[in-house]
Amino acid sequence: MNEVVIVVLAIVVLIVAVIVYGVISTSMGIEEDVNKNYIPDRLERMLGKDPKKKDETES
């Protein structure tokens, strides 16, 4: 049971670390984020997504 808690805690820490990295790196200008979702475009391209700027007219 102890191992399950440690694994879940490690997964949560990794997810939080990625989110914090995305917010800090895009707000400081280190990474580019054209679609303003706090996920760096470089990471989106590595995952196979195509980061595009959203149009102002779309809801």
C-alpha positions in Angstrom: 0.0 0.0 0.0 2.9 2.3 0.8 4.3 1.8 -2.7 1.0 2.8 -4.3 1.0 6.1 -2.4 4.6 6.9 -3.4 3.8 6.2 -7.1 0.7 8.3 -7.1 2.5 11.1 -5.4 5.4 10.9 -7.9 3.0 11.1 -10.8 1.2 14.2 -9.3 4.6 15.9 -8.7 5.6 15.3 -12.4 2.4 16.6 -13.7 2.6 19.7 -11.5 6.3 20.2 -12.5 5.3 20.2 -16.2 2.5 22.7 -15.7 4.8 25.0 -13.6 7.5 24.8 -16.2 5.0 25.7 -19.0 3.6 28.7 -17.1 7.0 30.1 -16.0 8.8 29.5 -19.4 6.0 31.1 -21.4 5.5 34.0 -19.1 9.2 34.8 -19.0 9.6 34.6 -22.8 11.9 31.6 -22.8 9.5 29.5 -24.8 7.0 30.6 -27.5 3.3 30.0 -27.0 1.2 31.3 -29.9 -2.1 29.8 -28.8 -1.8 31.0 -25.2 -2.5 27.7 -23.5 0.6 27.7 -21.3 2.0 24.6 -23.1 5.2 25.6 -24.9 4.9 25.1 -28.6 8.1 23.0 -28.7 6.4 20.5 -26.4 3.3 20.5 -28.5 5.3 19.8 -31.6 7.1 16.9 -29.9 3.7 15.4 -29.0 2.6 15.7 -32.6 0.2 18.7 -32.3 0.4 21.7 -34.6 0.2 24.9 -32.4 -1.7 27.5 -34.3 -2.9 30.9 -33.1 -6.6 30.9 -32.5 -8.7 33.4 -34.5 -10.4 36.2 -32.5 -13.7 35.5 -34.2 -13.9 31.9 -33.0 -15.9 31.2 -29.8 
